[in-house]
């Protein structure tokens, strides 16, 4: 793989994965998930898990790393959403 395309992949992976940090931080500190869409986080987490599997199958490290990190972050928010009974009403 060309070094520029690999660097671009890692940079994109870093930025998209880190974009979830503010939401996770807010969720962990406020424990309020009422404004978060359960359907969106369920579908997103499933999609990220499939991207992770895809990355493993083709051996693409930027895809593997980005989706592993993003899956952990999105799953953290999803877990808190499912625990917050107020937000499921």
C-alpha positions in Angstrom: 0.0 0.0 0.0 1.2 3.5 -0.8 2.4 5.4 2.3 0.2 8.4 1.6 -3.0 6.2 1.3 -2.1 4.3 4.5 -1.4 7.6 6.4 -4.8 8.9 5.1 -6.5 5.8 6.4 -4.9 6.0 9.8 -5.8 9.8 10.1 -9.4 9.1 9.0 -9.6 6.3 11.5 -8.3 8.4 14.3 -10.6 11.3 13.7 -13.8 9.3 13.3 -13.0 7.2 16.3 -12.1 10.1 18.5 -15.3 11.9 17.5 -17.2 9.6 20.0 -15.1 10.6 23.0 -17.1 13.8 23.8 -20.4 11.8 23.8 -18.9 9.0 26.0 -17.4 11.6 28.3 -20.8 13.4 28.7 -22.7 10.2 29.1 -20.3 8.9 31.8 -20.4 12.2 33.7 -24.1 13.0 33.5 -25.6 9.5 33.2 -28.3 11.2 31.1 -29.0 9.4 27.8 -32.6 10.6 27.2 -31.6 12.7 24.1 -29.7 9.8 22.5 -31.5 7.6 19.9 -31.5 4.0 20.9 -32.3 2.9 17.4 -29.4 4.9 16.0 -26.9 3.5 18.5 -28.1 -0.1 18.0 -27.8 0.2 14.2 -24.5 2.1 14.4 -22.9 -0.4 16.8 -24.0 -3.3 14.6 -22.6 -1.6 11.5 -19.3 -0.8 13.2 -19.0 -4.5 14.4 -19.5 -5.6 10.8 -16.9 -3.1 9.6 -14.5 -4.6 12.2 -15.2 -8.1 10.9 -14.6 -6.9 7.3 -11.3 -5.3 8.3 -10.2 -8.5 9.9 -11.2 -10.5 6.9 -9.2 -8.3 4.5 -6.4 -7.6 6.9 -6.8 -3.8 6.8 -5.3 -2.4 10.0 -6.7 1.1 9.7 -10.2 -0.4 9.5 -9.6 -2.9 12.3 -8.2 -0.3 14.7 -10.7 2.4 14.0 -13.7 0.1 14.3 -12.4 -1.7 17.4 -12.0 1.7 19.2 -15.3 3.1 17.8 -17.2 -0.1 18.8 -15.9 0.2 22.4 -16.9 3.9 22.6 -20.3 3.4 20.9 -21.0 0.4 23.0 -20.3 2.3 26.2 -22.9 4.9 25.3 -25.3 2.1 24.2 -24.8 0.2 27.4 -25.7 3.3 29.5 -28.7 4.0 27.2 -30.0 0.5 27.9 -29.4 0.9 31.7 -31.1 4.3 31.8 -34.8 3.3 32.1 -35.8 6.9 32.0 -34.6 7.3 28.5 -36.4 4.2 27.2 -39.9 5.6 27.9 
